[in-house]
Amino acid sequence: MSERDPAVEAALRKASDENGLDPDYRDCVRPLLRDPDGRWPECCGGSCEPCSALLTRVASRTLDLLGTPRKS
């Protein structure tokens, strides 16, 4: 999947908006989209901004919107 593909961009934008992810952080989601079934980060409980849990929710929703849900 080409990450700058218009379909990917639209899905990422929609998923970000649905989950309240600031547009400035969308680039943090792109590596997760490139490795949809790889190991994704988990929340460390350190009040990071943005939280890894939010990034993974956005990535998962983006993949769902693209019809390629995460299997891991």
Predicted model as a PDB file, atoms N, CA, C, CB and O in Angstrom, pLDDT in the B-factor column:
MODEL        1                                                                  
ATOM      1  N   MET A   1       0.846  -1.170   0.000  1.00 57.00           N  
ATOM      2  CA  MET A   1       0.000   0.000   0.000  1.00 57.00           C  
ATOM      3  C   MET A   1       0.892   1.234   0.000  1.00 57.00           C  
ATOM      4  CB  MET A   1      -0.963  -0.003   1.217  1.00 57.00           C  
ATOM      5  O   MET A   1       1.795   1.367   0.826  1.00 57.00           O  
ATOM      6  N   SER A   2       0.628   2.115  -0.923  1.00 57.00           N  
ATOM      7  CA  SER A   2       1.368   3.371  -0.986  1.00 57.00           C  
ATOM      8  C   SER A   2       0.787   4.338   0.034  1.00 57.00           C  
ATOM      9  CB  SER A   2       1.321   3.979  -2.416  1.00 57.00           C  
ATOM     10  O   SER A   2      -0.401   4.656  -0.013  1.00 57.00           O  
ATOM     11  N   GLU A   3       1.613   4.802   0.944  1.00 54.00           N  
ATOM     12  CA  GLU A   3       1.086   5.620   2.042  1.00 54.00           C  
ATOM     13  C   GLU A   3       0.604   6.989   1.598  1.00 54.00           C  
ATOM     14  CB  GLU A   3       2.134   5.789   3.098  1.00 54.00           C  
ATOM     15  O   GLU A   3      -0.160   7.626   2.325  1.00 54.00           O  
ATOM     16  N   ARG A   4       1.014   7.460   0.448  1.00 81.00           N  
ATOM     17  CA  ARG A   4       0.529   8.760  -0.035  1.00 81.00           C  
ATOM     18  C   ARG A   4      -0.581   8.585  -1.071  1.00 81.00           C  
ATOM     19  CB  ARG A   4       1.688   9.574  -0.641  1.00 81.00           C  
ATOM     20  O   ARG A   4      -0.982   9.539  -1.737  1.00 81.00           O  
ATOM     21  N   ASP A   5      -1.064   7.361  -1.192  1.00 90.00           N  
ATOM     22  CA  ASP A   5      -2.198   7.062  -2.053  1.00 90.00           C  
ATOM     23  C   ASP A   5      -3.403   7.868  -1.566  1.00 90.00           C  
ATOM     24  CB  ASP A   5      -2.510   5.530  -2.064  1.00 90.00           C  
ATOM     25  O   ASP A   5      -3.622   7.961  -0.358  1.00 90.00           O  
ATOM     26  N   PRO A   6      -4.183   8.447  -2.468  1.00 95.00           N  
ATOM     27  CA  PRO A   6      -5.336   9.244  -2.041  1.00 95.00           C  
ATOM     28  C   PRO A   6      -6.319   8.477  -1.154  1.00 95.00           C  
ATOM     29  CB  PRO A   6      -6.062   9.761  -3.251  1.00 95.00           C  
ATOM     30  O   PRO A   6      -6.913   9.064  -0.250  1.00 95.00           O  
ATOM     31  N   ALA A   7      -6.497   7.197  -1.393  1.00 95.00           N  
ATOM     32  CA  ALA A   7      -7.406   6.403  -0.556  1.00 95.00           C  
ATOM     33  C   ALA A   7      -6.853   6.266   0.857  1.00 95.00           C  
ATOM     34  CB  ALA A   7      -7.634   5.007  -1.172  1.00 95.00           C  
ATOM     35  O   ALA A   7      -7.606   6.333   1.828  1.00 95.00           O  
ATOM     36  N   VAL A   8      -5.548   6.077   0.975  1.00 95.00           N  
ATOM     37  CA  VAL A   8      -4.912   5.982   2.285  1.00 95.00           C  
ATOM     38  C   VAL A   8      -5.017   7.326   3.007  1.00 95.00           C  
ATOM     39  CB  VAL A   8      -3.428   5.550   2.148  1.00 95.00           C  
ATOM     40  O   VAL A   8      -5.328   7.376   4.197  1.00 95.00           O  
ATOM     41  N   GLU A   9      -4.759   8.401   2.285  1.00 96.00           N  
ATOM     42  CA  GLU A   9      -4.845   9.730   2.881  1.00 96.00           C  
ATOM     43  C   GLU A   9      -6.253  10.013   3.403  1.00 96.00           C  
ATOM     44  CB  GLU A   9      -4.439  10.796   1.862  1.00 96.00           C  
ATOM     45  O   GLU A   9      -6.419  10.534   4.505  1.00 96.00           O  
ATOM     46  N   ALA A  10      -7.263   9.667   2.605  1.00 97.00           N  
ATOM     47  CA  ALA A  10      -8.652   9.907   3.019  1.00 97.00           C  
ATOM     48  C   ALA A  10      -9.020   9.071   4.232  1.00 97.00           C  
ATOM     49  CB  ALA A  10      -9.612   9.602   1.870  1.00 97.00           C  
ATOM     50  O   ALA A  10      -9.675   9.562   5.151  1.00 97.00           O  
ATOM     51  N   ALA A  11      -8.606   7.815   4.241  1.00 97.00           N  
ATOM     52  CA  ALA A  11      -8.906   6.927   5.370  1.00 97.00           C  
ATOM     53  C   ALA A  11      -8.183   7.397   6.632  1.00 97.00           C  
ATOM     54  CB  ALA A  11      -8.505   5.474   5.037  1.00 97.00           C  
ATOM     55  O   ALA A  11      -8.759   7.388   7.720  1.00 97.00           O  
ATOM     56  N   LEU A  12      -6.940   7.801   6.487  1.00 97.00           N  
ATOM     57  CA  LEU A  12      -6.169   8.290   7.633  1.00 97.00           C  
ATOM     58  C   LEU A  12      -6.786   9.573   8.185  1.00 97.00           C  
ATOM     59  CB  LEU A  12      -4.698   8.534   7.233  1.00 97.00           C  
ATOM     60  O   LEU A  12      -6.876   9.749   9.401  1.00 97.00           O  
ATOM     61  N   ARG A  13      -7.205  10.455   7.306  1.00 98.00           N  
ATOM     62  CA  ARG A  13      -7.847  11.697   7.738  1.00 98.00           C  
ATOM     63  C   ARG A  13      -9.139  11.400   8.501  1.00 98.00           C  
ATOM     64  CB  ARG A  13      -8.140  12.604   6.526  1.00 98.00           C  
ATOM     65  O   ARG A  13      -9.380  11.968   9.566  1.00 98.00           O  
ATOM     66  N   LYS A  14      -9.976  10.499   7.947  1.00 98.00           N  
ATOM     67  CA  LYS A  14     -11.240  10.147   8.597  1.00 98.00           C  
ATOM     68  C   LYS A  14     -10.989   9.486   9.957  1.00 98.00           C  
ATOM     69  CB  LYS A  14     -12.065   9.208   7.693  1.00 98.00           C  
ATOM     70  O   LYS A  14     -11.627   9.843  10.948  1.00 98.00           O  
ATOM     71  N   ALA A  15     -10.067   8.528  10.003  1.00 98.00           N  
ATOM     72  CA  ALA A  15      -9.757   7.832  11.254  1.00 98.00           C  
ATOM     73  C   ALA A  15      -9.203   8.800  12.292  1.00 98.00           C  
ATOM     74  CB  ALA A  15      -8.754   6.696  11.003  1.00 98.00           C  
ATOM     75  O   ALA A  15      -9.526   8.700  13.476  1.00 98.00           O  
ATOM     76  N   SER A  16      -8.375   9.731  11.851  1.00 98.00           N  
ATOM     77  CA  SER A  16      -7.814  10.728  12.768  1.00 98.00           C  
ATOM     78  C   SER A  16      -8.918  11.610  13.338  1.00 98.00           C  
ATOM     79  CB  SER A  16      -6.759  11.593  12.051  1.00 98.00           C  
ATOM     80  O   SER A  16      -8.960  11.872  14.540  1.00 98.00           O  
ATOM     81  N   ASP A  17      -9.801  12.058  12.472  1.00 98.00           N  
ATOM     82  CA  ASP A  17     -10.902  12.913  12.919  1.00 98.00           C  
ATOM     83  C   ASP A  17     -11.825  12.166  13.879  1.00 98.00           C  
ATOM     84  CB  ASP A  17     -11.701  13.428  11.714  1.00 98.00           C  
ATOM     85  O   ASP A  17     -12.243  12.720  14.895  1.00 98.00           O  
ATOM     86  N   GLU A  18     -12.140  10.923  13.564  1.00 98.00           N  
ATOM     87  CA  GLU A  18     -13.020  10.125  14.430  1.00 98.00           C  
ATOM     88  C   GLU A  18     -12.433   9.919  15.827  1.00 98.00           C  
ATOM     89  CB  GLU A  18     -13.291   8.771  13.789  1.00 98.00           C  
ATOM     90  O   GLU A  18     -13.164   9.860  16.816  1.00 98.00           O  
ATOM     91  N   ASN A  19     -11.111   9.811  15.892  1.00 98.00           N  
ATOM     92  CA  ASN A  19     -10.452   9.511  17.162  1.00 98.00           C  
ATOM     93  C   ASN A  19      -9.834  10.726  17.837  1.00 98.00           C  
ATOM     94  CB  ASN A  19      -9.396   8.487  16.943  1.00 98.00           C  
ATOM     95  O   ASN A  19      -9.209  10.602  18.890  1.00 98.00           O  
ATOM     96  N   GLY A  20     -10.006  11.897  17.237  1.00 98.00           N  
ATOM     97  CA  GLY A  20      -9.501  13.117  17.851  1.00 98.00           C  
ATOM     98  C   GLY A  20      -7.996  13.288  17.791  1.00 98.00           C  
ATOM     99  O   GLY A  20      -7.412  13.963  18.638  1.00 98.00           O  
ATOM    100  N   LEU A  21      -7.359  12.678  16.792  1.00 98.00           N  
ATOM    101  CA  LEU A  21      -5.908  12.827  16.642  1.00 98.00           C  
ATOM    102  C   LEU A  21      -5.608  14.115  15.893  1.00 98.00           C  
ATOM    103  CB  LEU A  21      -5.294  11.608  15.899  1.00 98.00           C  
ATOM    104  O   LEU A  21      -6.126  14.340  14.799  1.00 98.00           O  
ATOM    105  N   ASP A  22      -4.782  14.947  16.476  1.00 97.00           N  
ATOM    106  CA  ASP A  22      -4.372  16.191  15.835  1.00 97.00           C  
ATOM    107  C   ASP A  22      -3.716  15.861  14.492  1.00 97.00           C  
ATOM    108  CB  ASP A  22      -3.397  17.000  16.753  1.00 97.00           C  
ATOM    109  O   ASP A  22      -2.891  14.950  14.420  1.00 97.00           O  
ATOM    110  N   PRO A  23      -4.071  16.591  13.424  1.00 97.00           N  
ATOM    111  CA  PRO A  23      -3.477  16.321  12.102  1.00 97.00           C  
ATOM    112  C   PRO A  23      -1.955  16.337  12.095  1.00 97.00           C  
ATOM    113  CB  PRO A  23      -3.975  17.330  11.110  1.00 97.00           C  
ATOM    114  O   PRO A  23      -1.336  15.667  11.268  1.00 97.00           O  
ATOM    115  N   ASP A  24      -1.343  17.089  13.002  1.00 97.00           N  
ATOM    116  CA  ASP A  24       0.125  17.145  13.058  1.00 97.00           C  
ATOM    117  C   ASP A  24       0.752  15.796  13.396  1.00 97.00           C  
ATOM    118  CB  ASP A  24       0.565  18.176  14.081  1.00 97.00           C  
ATOM    119  O   ASP A  24       1.937  15.586  13.141  1.00 97.00           O  
ATOM    120  N   TYR A  25      -0.027  14.884  13.965  1.00 97.00           N  
ATOM    121  CA  TYR A  25       0.505  13.589  14.389  1.00 97.00           C  
ATOM    122  C   TYR A  25       0.211  12.455  13.402  1.00 97.00           C  
ATOM    123  CB  TYR A  25      -0.060  13.233  15.738  1.00 97.00           C  
ATOM    124  O   TYR A  25       0.547  11.303  13.677  1.00 97.00           O  
ATOM    125  N   ARG A  26      -0.400  12.757  12.275  1.00 97.00           N  
ATOM    126  CA  ARG A  26      -0.733  11.693  11.312  1.00 97.00           C  
ATOM    127  C   ARG A  26       0.510  10.962  10.817  1.00 97.00           C  
ATOM    128  CB  ARG A  26      -1.491  12.276  10.121  1.00 97.00           C  
ATOM    129  O   ARG A  26       0.460   9.764  10.542  1.00 97.00           O  
ATOM    130  N   ASP A  27       1.619  11.679  10.705  1.00 96.00           N  
ATOM    131  CA  ASP A  27       2.852  11.021  10.255  1.00 96.00           C  
ATOM    132  C   ASP A  27       3.328   9.969  11.246  1.00 96.00           C  
ATOM    133  CB  ASP A  27       3.950  12.052  10.037  1.00 96.00           C  
ATOM    134  O   ASP A  27       4.080   9.070  10.868  1.00 96.00           O  
ATOM    135  N   CYS A  28       2.910  10.058  12.499  1.00 96.00           N  
ATOM    136  CA  CYS A  28       3.270   9.050  13.499  1.00 96.00           C  
ATOM    137  C   CYS A  28       2.524   7.740  13.260  1.00 96.00           C  
ATOM    138  CB  CYS A  28       2.973   9.569  14.908  1.00 96.00           C  
ATOM    139  O   CYS A  28       2.951   6.686  13.732  1.00 96.00           O  
ATOM    140  N   VAL A  29       1.419   7.804  12.534  1.00 97.00           N  
ATOM    141  CA  VAL A  29       0.604   6.618  12.258  1.00 97.00           C  
ATOM    142  C   VAL A  29       1.126   5.870  11.036  1.00 97.00           C  
ATOM    143  CB  VAL A  29      -0.866   7.012  12.046  1.00 97.00           C  
ATOM    144  O   VAL A  29       0.976   4.651  10.950  1.00 97.00           O  
ATOM    145  N   ARG A  30       1.727   6.569  10.108  1.00 95.00           N  
ATOM    146  CA  ARG A  30       2.147   5.963   8.832  1.00 95.00           C  
ATOM    147  C   ARG A  30       3.032   4.719   8.987  1.00 95.00           C  
ATOM    148  CB  ARG A  30       2.887   6.987   8.016  1.00 95.00           C  
ATOM    149  O   ARG A  30       2.824   3.753   8.253  1.00 95.00           O  
ATOM    150  N   PRO A  31       4.005   4.694   9.899  1.00 95.00           N  
ATOM    151  CA  PRO A  31       4.812   3.466  10.037  1.00 95.00           C  
ATOM    152  C   PRO A  31       3.970   2.248  10.433  1.00 95.00           C  
ATOM    153  CB  PRO A  31       5.910   3.681  11.076  1.00 95.00           C  
ATOM    154  O   PRO A  31       4.287   1.122  10.050  1.00 95.00           O  
ATOM    155  N   LEU A  32       2.911   2.474  11.192  1.00 96.00           N  
ATOM    156  CA  LEU A  32       2.035   1.364  11.577  1.00 96.00           C  
ATOM    157  C   LEU A  32       1.279   0.836  10.369  1.00 96.00           C  
ATOM    158  CB  LEU A  32       1.046   1.806  12.668  1.00 96.00           C  
ATOM    159  O   LEU A  32       1.032  -0.365  10.265  1.00 96.00           O  
ATOM    160  N   LEU A  33       0.914   1.720   9.461  1.00 95.00           N  
ATOM    161  CA  LEU A  33       0.206   1.301   8.244  1.00 95.00           C  
ATOM    162  C   LEU A  33       1.116   0.493   7.326  1.00 95.00           C  
ATOM    163  CB  LEU A  33      -0.339   2.525   7.494  1.00 95.00           C  
ATOM    164  O   LEU A  33       0.653  -0.389   6.603  1.00 95.00           O  
ATOM    165  N   ARG A  34       2.410   0.797   7.358  1.00 93.00           N  
ATOM    166  CA  ARG A  34       3.367   0.055   6.520  1.00 93.00           C  
ATOM    167  C   ARG A  34       3.606  -1.351   7.039  1.00 93.00           C  
ATOM    168  CB  ARG A  34       4.692   0.800   6.443  1.00 93.00           C  
ATOM    169  O   ARG A  34       4.015  -2.229   6.280  1.00 93.00           O  
ATOM    170  N   ASP A  35       3.356  -1.577   8.328  1.00 93.00           N  
ATOM    171  CA  ASP A  35       3.576  -2.885   8.940  1.00 93.00           C  
ATOM    172  C   ASP A  35       2.320  -3.274   9.738  1.00 93.00           C  
ATOM    173  CB  ASP A  35       4.848  -2.869   9.862  1.00 93.00           C  
ATOM    174  O   ASP A  35       2.356  -3.359  10.965  1.00 93.00           O  
ATOM    175  N   PRO A  36       1.210  -3.509   9.017  1.00 91.00           N  
ATOM    176  CA  PRO A  36      -0.071  -3.692   9.704  1.00 91.00           C  
ATOM    177  C   PRO A  36      -0.147  -4.901  10.622  1.00 91.00           C  
ATOM    178  CB  PRO A  36      -1.144  -3.798   8.702  1.00 91.00           C  
ATOM    179  O   PRO A  36      -0.951  -4.909  11.554  1.00 91.00           O  
ATOM    180  N   ASP A  37       0.654  -5.905  10.390  1.00 91.00           N  
ATOM    181  CA  ASP A  37       0.589  -7.093  11.231  1.00 91.00           C  
ATOM    182  C   ASP A  37       1.841  -7.273  12.078  1.00 91.00           C  
ATOM    183  CB  ASP A  37       0.374  -8.316  10.376  1.00 91.00           C  
ATOM    184  O   ASP A  37       2.059  -8.323  12.682  1.00 91.00           O  
ATOM    185  N   GLY A  38       2.650  -6.235  12.108  1.00 92.00           N  
ATOM    186  CA  GLY A  38       3.859  -6.282  12.930  1.00 92.00           C  
ATOM    187  C   GLY A  38       3.557  -5.917  14.368  1.00 92.00           C  
ATOM    188  O   GLY A  38       2.401  -5.780  14.769  1.00 92.00           O  
ATOM    189  N   ARG A  39       4.607  -5.766  15.120  1.00 93.00           N  
ATOM    190  CA  ARG A  39       4.474  -5.403  16.534  1.00 93.00           C  
ATOM    191  C   ARG A  39       4.237  -3.898  16.645  1.00 93.00           C  
ATOM    192  CB  ARG A  39       5.742  -5.826  17.343  1.00 93.00           C  
ATOM    193  O   ARG A  39       5.033  -3.097  16.155  1.00 93.00           O  
ATOM    194  N   TRP A  40       3.147  -3.529  17.290  1.00 96.00           N  
ATOM    195  CA  TRP A  40       2.806  -2.122  17.474  1.00 96.00           C  
ATOM    196  C   TRP A  40       3.071  -1.725  18.917  1.00 96.00           C  
ATOM    197  CB  TRP A  40       1.328  -1.852  17.094  1.00 96.00           C  
ATOM    198  O   TRP A  40       3.003  -2.565  19.815  1.00 96.00           O  
ATOM    199  N   PRO A  41       3.374  -0.447  19.147  1.00 94.00           N  
ATOM    200  CA  PRO A  41       3.644   0.008  20.517  1.00 94.00           C  
ATOM    201  C   PRO A  41       2.392  -0.026  21.381  1.00 94.00           C  
ATOM    202  CB  PRO A  41       4.219   1.421  20.502  1.00 94.00           C  
ATOM    203  O   PRO A  41       1.267   0.057  20.887  1.00 94.00           O  
ATOM    204  N   GLU A  42       2.615  -0.149  22.667  1.00 93.00           N  
ATOM    205  CA  GLU A  42       1.520  -0.129  23.636  1.00 93.00           C  
ATOM    206  C   GLU A  42       1.689   1.098  24.523  1.00 93.00           C  
ATOM    207  CB  GLU A  42       1.489  -1.441  24.490  1.00 93.00           C  
ATOM    208  O   GLU A  42       2.770   1.682  24.604  1.00 93.00           O  
ATOM    209  N   CYS A  43       0.615   1.470  25.175  1.00 94.00           N  
ATOM    210  CA  CYS A  43       0.653   2.601  26.100  1.00 94.00           C  
ATOM    211  C   CYS A  43       1.618   2.277  27.237  1.00 94.00           C  
ATOM    212  CB  CYS A  43      -0.772   2.924  26.655  1.00 94.00           C  
ATOM    213  O   CYS A  43       1.595   1.184  27.804  1.00 94.00           O  
ATOM    214  N   CYS A  44       2.465   3.254  27.554  1.00 95.00           N  
ATOM    215  CA  CYS A  44       3.438   3.072  28.634  1.00 95.00           C  
ATOM    216  C   CYS A  44       2.937   3.645  29.956  1.00 95.00           C  
ATOM    217  CB  CYS A  44       4.762   3.724  28.262  1.00 95.00           C  
ATOM    218  O   CYS A  44       3.564   3.453  30.998  1.00 95.00           O  
ATOM    219  N   GLY A  45       1.808   4.345  29.912  1.00 95.00           N  
ATOM    220  CA  GLY A  45       1.278   4.959  31.120  1.00 95.00           C  
ATOM    221  C   GLY A  45       1.969   6.250  31.506  1.00 95.00           C  
ATOM    222  O   GLY A  45       1.766   6.757  32.609  1.00 95.00           O  
ATOM    223  N   GLY A  46       2.786   6.789  30.607  1.00 96.00           N  
ATOM    224  CA  GLY A  46       3.560   7.983  30.917  1.00 96.00           C  
ATOM    225  C   GLY A  46       2.934   9.285  30.455  1.00 96.00           C  
ATOM    226  O   GLY A  46       3.603  10.318  30.431  1.00 96.00           O  
ATOM    227  N   SER A  47       1.679   9.253  30.094  1.00 93.00           N  
ATOM    228  CA  SER A  47       0.962  10.460  29.636  1.00 93.00           C  
ATOM    229  C   SER A  47       1.619  11.105  28.425  1.00 93.00           C  
ATOM    230  CB  SER A  47       0.878  11.479  30.763  1.00 93.00           C  
ATOM    231  O   SER A  47       1.683  12.330  28.326  1.00 93.00           O  
ATOM    232  N   CYS A  48       2.108  10.281  27.504  1.00 92.00           N  
ATOM    233  CA  CYS A  48       2.740  10.786  26.283  1.00 92.00           C  
ATOM    234  C   CYS A  48       1.706  11.483  25.404  1.00 92.00           C  
ATOM    235  CB  CYS A  48       3.422   9.635  25.503  1.00 92.00           C  
ATOM    236  O   CYS A  48       0.512  11.190  25.471  1.00 92.00           O  
ATOM    237  N   GLU A  49       2.180  12.395  24.593  1.00 92.00           N  
ATOM    238  CA  GLU A  49       1.307  13.102  23.654  1.00 92.00           C  
ATOM    239  C   GLU A  49       1.917  13.017  22.277  1.00 92.00           C  
ATOM    240  CB  GLU A  49       1.096  14.585  24.074  1.00 92.00           C  
ATOM    241  O   GLU A  49       2.965  13.618  22.042  1.00 92.00           O  
ATOM    242  N   PRO A  50       1.308  12.299  21.358  1.00 95.00           N  
ATOM    243  CA  PRO A  50       0.091  11.511  21.553  1.00 95.00           C  
ATOM    244  C   PRO A  50       0.418  10.147  22.162  1.00 95.00           C  
ATOM    245  CB  PRO A  50      -0.652  11.332  20.218  1.00 95.00           C  
ATOM    246  O   PRO A  50       1.536   9.644  22.045  1.00 95.00           O  
ATOM    247  N   CYS A  51      -0.558   9.582  22.795  1.00 96.00           N  
ATOM    248  CA  CYS A  51      -0.404   8.260  23.398  1.00 96.00           C  
ATOM    249  C   CYS A  51      -0.331   7.197  22.304  1.00 96.00           C  
ATOM    250  CB  CYS A  51      -1.571   7.960  24.371  1.00 96.00           C  
ATOM    251  O   CYS A  51      -1.017   7.290  21.286  1.00 96.00           O  
ATOM    252  N   SER A  52       0.497   6.201  22.525  1.00 97.00           N  
ATOM    253  CA  SER A  52       0.604   5.096  21.566  1.00 97.00           C  
ATOM    254  C   SER A  52      -0.736   4.405  21.348  1.00 97.00           C  
ATOM    255  CB  SER A  52       1.636   4.079  22.045  1.00 97.00           C  
ATOM    256  O   SER A  52      -1.018   3.924  20.250  1.00 97.00           O  
ATOM    257  N   ALA A  53      -1.563   4.354  22.390  1.00 97.00           N  
ATOM    258  CA  ALA A  53      -2.877   3.733  22.256  1.00 97.00           C  
ATOM    259  C   ALA A  53      -3.735   4.491  21.246  1.00 97.00           C  
ATOM    260  CB  ALA A  53      -3.585   3.677  23.618  1.00 97.00           C  
ATOM    261  O   ALA A  53      -4.475   3.874  20.480  1.00 97.00           O  
ATOM    262  N   LEU A  54      -3.643   5.812  21.237  1.00 97.00           N  
ATOM    263  CA  LEU A  54      -4.385   6.610  20.266  1.00 97.00           C  
ATOM    264  C   LEU A  54      -3.851   6.365  18.861  1.00 97.00           C  
ATOM    265  CB  LEU A  54      -4.303   8.106  20.616  1.00 97.00           C  
ATOM    266  O   LEU A  54      -4.631   6.211  17.921  1.00 97.00           O  
ATOM    267  N   LEU A  55      -2.544   6.327  18.711  1.00 98.00           N  
ATOM    268  CA  LEU A  55      -1.955   6.093  17.393  1.00 98.00           C  
ATOM    269  C   LEU A  55      -2.362   4.734  16.846  1.00 98.00           C  
ATOM    270  CB  LEU A  55      -0.432   6.193  17.462  1.00 98.00           C  
ATOM    271  O   LEU A  55      -2.659   4.609  15.658  1.00 98.00           O  
ATOM    272  N   THR A  56      -2.379   3.724  17.692  1.00 97.00           N  
ATOM    273  CA  THR A  56      -2.749   2.390  17.217  1.00 97.00           C  
ATOM    274  C   THR A  56      -4.241   2.312  16.906  1.00 97.00           C  
ATOM    275  CB  THR A  56      -2.373   1.328  18.259  1.00 97.00           C  
ATOM    276  O   THR A  56      -4.638   1.593  15.990  1.00 97.00           O  
ATOM    277  N   ARG A  57      -5.076   3.040  17.652  1.00 97.00           N  
ATOM    278  CA  ARG A  57      -6.514   3.088  17.327  1.00 97.00           C  
ATOM    279  C   ARG A  57      -6.732   3.712  15.958  1.00 97.00           C  
ATOM    280  CB  ARG A  57      -7.292   3.884  18.400  1.00 97.00           C  
ATOM    281  O   ARG A  57      -7.526   3.220  15.156  1.00 97.00           O  
ATOM    282  N   VAL A  58      -6.021   4.796  15.702  1.00 98.00           N  
ATOM    283  CA  VAL A  58      -6.147   5.472  14.405  1.00 98.00           C  
ATOM    284  C   VAL A  58      -5.650   4.559  13.282  1.00 98.00           C  
ATOM    285  CB  VAL A  58      -5.356   6.807  14.404  1.00 98.00           C  
ATOM    286  O   VAL A  58      -6.291   4.454  12.236  1.00 98.00           O  
ATOM    287  N   ALA A  59      -4.528   3.912  13.494  1.00 97.00           N  
ATOM    288  CA  ALA A  59      -3.996   3.002  12.467  1.00 97.00           C  
ATOM    289  C   ALA A  59      -4.958   1.852  12.213  1.00 97.00           C  
ATOM    290  CB  ALA A  59      -2.620   2.452  12.888  1.00 97.00           C  
ATOM    291  O   ALA A  59      -5.214   1.499  11.062  1.00 97.00           O  
ATOM    292  N   SER A  60      -5.487   1.272  13.264  1.00 97.00           N  
ATOM    293  CA  SER A  60      -6.420   0.161  13.117  1.00 97.00           C  
ATOM    294  C   SER A  60      -7.679   0.599  12.364  1.00 97.00           C  
ATOM    295  CB  SER A  60      -6.796  -0.406  14.494  1.00 97.00           C  
ATOM    296  O   SER A  60      -8.159  -0.107  11.477  1.00 97.00           O  
ATOM    297  N   ARG A  61      -8.200   1.760  12.723  1.00 97.00           N  
ATOM    298  CA  ARG A  61      -9.397   2.268  12.046  1.00 97.00           C  
ATOM    299  C   ARG A  61      -9.093   2.590  10.592  1.00 97.00           C  
ATOM    300  CB  ARG A  61      -9.939   3.517  12.763  1.00 97.00           C  
ATOM    301  O   ARG A  61      -9.930   2.341   9.724  1.00 97.00           O  
ATOM    302  N   THR A  62      -7.928   3.133  10.305  1.00 97.00           N  
ATOM    303  CA  THR A  62      -7.529   3.424   8.927  1.00 97.00           C  
ATOM    304  C   THR A  62      -7.516   2.143   8.106  1.00 97.00           C  
ATOM    305  CB  THR A  62      -6.142   4.103   8.888  1.00 97.00           C  
ATOM    306  O   THR A  62      -8.042   2.102   6.994  1.00 97.00           O  
ATOM    307  N   LEU A  63      -6.914   1.102   8.659  1.00 97.00           N  
ATOM    308  CA  LEU A  63      -6.866  -0.181   7.951  1.00 97.00           C  
ATOM    309  C   LEU A  63      -8.269  -0.742   7.738  1.00 97.00           C  
ATOM    310  CB  LEU A  63      -6.008  -1.192   8.728  1.00 97.00           C  
ATOM    311  O   LEU A  63      -8.558  -1.296   6.677  1.00 97.00           O  
ATOM    312  N   ASP A  64      -9.140  -0.604   8.732  1.00 97.00           N  
ATOM    313  CA  ASP A  64     -10.531  -1.053   8.582  1.00 97.00           C  
ATOM    314  C   ASP A  64     -11.208  -0.317   7.435  1.00 97.00           C  
ATOM    315  CB  ASP A  64     -11.319  -0.835   9.892  1.00 97.00           C  
ATOM    316  O   ASP A  64     -11.883  -0.926   6.606  1.00 97.00           O  
ATOM    317  N   LEU A  65     -11.022   0.989   7.396  1.00 97.00           N  
ATOM    318  CA  LEU A  65     -11.630   1.794   6.329  1.00 97.00           C  
ATOM    319  C   LEU A  65     -11.110   1.409   4.950  1.00 97.00           C  
ATOM    320  CB  LEU A  65     -11.369   3.272   6.577  1.00 97.00           C  
ATOM    321  O   LEU A  65     -11.827   1.518   3.956  1.00 97.00           O  
ATOM    322  N   LEU A  66      -9.872   0.962   4.896  1.00 96.00           N  
ATOM    323  CA  LEU A  66      -9.276   0.534   3.633  1.00 96.00           C  
ATOM    324  C   LEU A  66      -9.646  -0.909   3.266  1.00 96.00           C  
ATOM    325  CB  LEU A  66      -7.768   0.671   3.708  1.00 96.00           C  
ATOM    326  O   LEU A  66      -9.322  -1.379   2.175  1.00 96.00           O  
ATOM    327  N   GLY A  67     -10.319  -1.599   4.176  1.00 96.00           N  
ATOM    328  CA  GLY A  67     -10.695  -2.982   3.902  1.00 96.00           C  
ATOM    329  C   GLY A  67      -9.573  -3.970   4.117  1.00 96.00           C  
ATOM    330  O   GLY A  67      -9.622  -5.088   3.604  1.00 96.00           O  
ATOM    331  N   THR A  68      -8.563  -3.573   4.868  1.00 93.00           N  
ATOM    332  CA  THR A  68      -7.420  -4.457   5.169  1.00 93.00           C  
ATOM    333  C   THR A  68      -7.172  -4.458   6.669  1.00 93.00           C  
ATOM    334  CB  THR A  68      -6.132  -4.004   4.402  1.00 93.00           C  
ATOM    335  O   THR A  68      -6.151  -3.944   7.124  1.00 93.00           O  
ATOM    336  N   PRO A  69      -8.085  -5.024   7.440  1.00 90.00           N  
ATOM    337  CA  PRO A  69      -7.947  -4.966   8.905  1.00 90.00           C  
ATOM    338  C   PRO A  69      -6.693  -5.667   9.413  1.00 90.00           C  
ATOM    339  CB  PRO A  69      -9.162  -5.583   9.561  1.00 90.00           C  
ATOM    340  O   PRO A  69      -6.178  -6.596   8.789  1.00 90.00           O  
ATOM    341  N   ARG A  70      -6.229  -5.208  10.535  1.00 90.00           N  
ATOM    342  CA  ARG A  70      -5.071  -5.801  11.208  1.00 90.00           C  
ATOM    343  C   ARG A  70      -5.433  -7.218  11.659  1.00 90.00           C  
ATOM    344  CB  ARG A  70      -4.617  -4.926  12.427  1.00 90.00           C  
ATOM    345  O   ARG A  70      -6.530  -7.453  12.166  1.00 90.00           O  
ATOM    346  N   LYS A  71      -4.515  -8.148  11.473  1.00 86.00           N  
ATOM    347  CA  LYS A  71      -4.766  -9.548  11.840  1.00 86.00           C  
ATOM    348  C   LYS A  71      -4.093  -9.919  13.143  1.00 86.00           C  
ATOM    349  CB  LYS A  71      -4.288 -10.478  10.740  1.00 86.00           C  
ATOM    350  O   LYS A  71      -4.474 -10.906  13.773  1.00 86.00           O  
ATOM    351  N   SER A  72      -3.100  -9.152  13.563  1.00 78.00           N  
ATOM    352  CA  SER A  72      -2.353  -9.475  14.786  1.00 78.00           C  
ATOM    353  C   SER A  72      -3.056  -8.965  16.014  1.00 78.00           C  
ATOM    354  CB  SER A  72      -0.954  -8.900  14.728  1.00 78.00           C  
ATOM    355  O   SER A  72      -2.566  -9.151  17.128  1.00 78.00           O  
TER     356      SER A  72                                                      
ENDMDL                                                                          
END                                                                             
